[in-house]
């Protein structure tokens, strides 16, 4: 049924082209037959991730993949941060282990610019906020990604109002102290080859790091002389963030779907 619907949409676009001029849209990179299902109305039930698997990062930088039930206890003088990203309206399939701070690194919604806003409306964002209330985390910090066109259109104030019910902190090129740690978050990513371009236009790579430094200088507990970041959250891991990441104790990002895990 979805293939038939897609065909109808393409035919309609061709007919409209003759009536009102040229219509152009960008198709996503082809990733196999499952993509036809994953972008449709039933997409949230497919490609739901690795299940109850966490990529456990120790203080020395070493990593292990572990089920949540096998995560070692948190030492008394440490904080446990859980980072997830690119849930695309499939957040309820993600199993969150108990933690001090849950971080979401963007692409909350299932919004595909080339075929419309499937799964990317306000009800999906409200459901995400409701889900955040149920996770075993003392705090939550959220940034957007290039699929989150709705958040860009709503504006920071409206998004924070929706997420307020969950107690989450929403960062957009800004910083905050959460759970005693300094967080900086940005949704910016370089423009890609799809129609999913939220938070990409009007942002120049040369100004990204300097904007971060200015925001951090306004953070009450930041050391003005030698600014350090406890947790850096960005949607992508592009080179423009590398200099800033060297000043962070922990850098989490998303965007690259093949790097799955909690």
N, C-alpha and C positions, 0 to 999 in steps of 0.2 A: 504493500500500500504506500509506503514511504517513497519508493522509486517512482511510482505513478504520480504521486503528488509533486515530486521534484521535477518530473517531466512537464507537468502542467505549468509549473512556475517558470520554467525555461521557455516554454511556448508563449506564455503570456508576455514575458519580457521581450521576446522577438516581435510579437505583434505590436507592443507599445512602442518599440523602436521605430517602426514605420509611421506611427501616429504622432509622436512628439519629439523625434530626433534620436540621438545616440544615447544609449544607456550602457554604462560600463560597471562591472563589478568584478572583484577578484575572488577566484576560487582558491581554496586552501590546498596545500601540498597533499598529494594522494598518499594515504597510508594504509590502503587495503580495504576490502569489502566491509569490515567492521565499522569503518568511518561513516558509511551511509546510515548505519543504525545509531551510532554514538552521537551524531549531530541532530537526530530527530527528536520528536517528543518523548520517545522511550529511552533516550540517551543516558539518563541518569541511572538506568539499570544495567548498563554495560561498561566495561573497562573501569571497574571500581577499585583498582589498585591492588596492592599486595596482601591485604588483609591485616591480621594482627602481627605486623612486623615493624620493629623499630630499628633504625640505624643508630646504635648507641655510640656516642662520641665521648670518649673519656678526656679528662683534663690534659693528658699528654698528647692529644690529637689522634690517638689510635681509635679504630672503629670496629664494631661488631654488629651483625644483624641478629636481633633477639626478639622473641615474643615478649609482649608486655609483662607476662607473668614471670619472666626470667630476668627482668631488669634488676640489677643490684640495688640495694637500698641507697638512698641519698645520704651522704655524710652530713653530719650536723652543721658543718661550716660551709656547705655548698647550697646552691639553688639548682633545681632541675628545670630546664627549659625544653619544651617540646615545640618543634617547628614543622609545620605542614604548608602545603601550597597547591595551587591549581586543582582544587577540589571540584570546580565546575558544577556546582549544585549537587554534588554527590557527597557532601560533608557527612551525612548521616551513615554512610558506609565506612567512615574512618574511625578506628578505635583509638582513643586517646588515653595513654597511660597517665596516672596521677602525676601532677607536676605543679611547680610554683607559677610558671608563666607559659601559656600557650600562645604561639606566634603563628599567624597566617600570612603568608608572603604573596598574596594576590591571586587573581583569577578565581574569585569566589563564585562567579556566575557562569552559566552555560550559554554565553552570548556569542553568536557567530555572525560577523558583519556581512558575510556574503549571502546569507539566506534569511536574515531577520533576527529578532531578539528571542529566540527559543530559550526558555529557562532563564531569562535574564531580566525579569521584571521585579517590581517591588515585592510581590508575594515571596519570591525566591530569596530576596535579601532579608525579609522579615523572618522567614523560616531559618535562615542561617543564624540570625540573632537569637532566635529561640533555642536553637541547638547549642549555641555557645553557653547558655545558662545551664545546660545539662552535663557539660564536660567536667571531669575532675581536675580543674585548674583553679588556683587562687586568683589569677589574673589572666587577661587575654589582651594581646596587641595585634591589630589588624592593619594591613595595607591593601591597596587595590592592585590590579594588574591590567594588562592590555585588553582583556576580555570584559572588563568591568565598566562598560560604557555608561551603564545606569548610574554608577557612583560618580562618574565625571559629570554627568548631566545634572544630578541632584545637587551637587556641591557639598563641601565639607560639613557645613552646619547641619544640613538635612540628614546626611549619612550618620553623623555622630548622634543625632536625635534617635534614629532608628536603632543604632547599636547600643544606645544608652541602656535599654532594657536588659541587656546582657552584662553590663558593666565593663564592656570592652573599651580599650583605648584605640582610637582610629588616628593613624598618622599619615599625612600626605606632605612629604618634604618638610617634616617637622620632627621635633624630639619631645620626649617626656620621660619623667622618672616613674617607673612602675615597679613595685615590689623592691624598691631600693636600688634599682639598676637604671642606668641611662640608656634609653632606646632611641635610635634614629631610624625613620622609615620613609621610603620613597617608592611610588608606583612606577617611576619612569623606566622605560626600556627603549632601545633603538627601534625605529620603524622597520617592520618586517614585510613579508610578501603576501600577507592576508589582509582581509578587511577589518581585523580586530586591532584597532589602533588607539584605544583609550589611553590617555595620559602620555601620548607620544608626541603629538603636535605641539608646537610652541615651546618645547623643552629642548634646550641646546646642551649638548654634552659638556661643553666647556664651562657651563655655569652650574652643573649639578653638584660637584664637590664643594664649590664656594658657597652655594646656597646652604649646604649641609653645615659647613663651618659656622655660618652666620646664625643658623637656627640653634646650634649647640651652644653658642656663646650666650644665648638667652635662656638656656636651661639652668635653673637655680643651683643645682649641685655640680655643674660642670666646672672643671679647673680651667680658668680663662687662659692661663699662661701656657698650658700644655693639654689641650683638649683631648680627652680619651672617651671612647664609646664602649660601653659594656656590650651592647647588642646592636648590630647593624642589620636592618631588614630591608632588602631590596627585591624588586620583582625579578630582576635578571642578574646574571653574574658577568656582565659585560666589562670591558677593560676600564670604562670610565669610573667604575667603583673601586678599582684595585687600590688606588692610593688611600682612599678613605678606609678601606677594609683593614689596612695595615695598622690603623689606630683603634681597631675594635678587638675586643676579647673574643667575640663570637659573631660570625657573619652567616646569615641564613638567607637563601634566595630560592626562587622557583623558576618557572618559565620553561625549563628543560624537562619535558615530560618523561624522558627515559631514565631520569635519576629519581625513581620513585622510592618512597619510604617515609616513615614518620620520624 
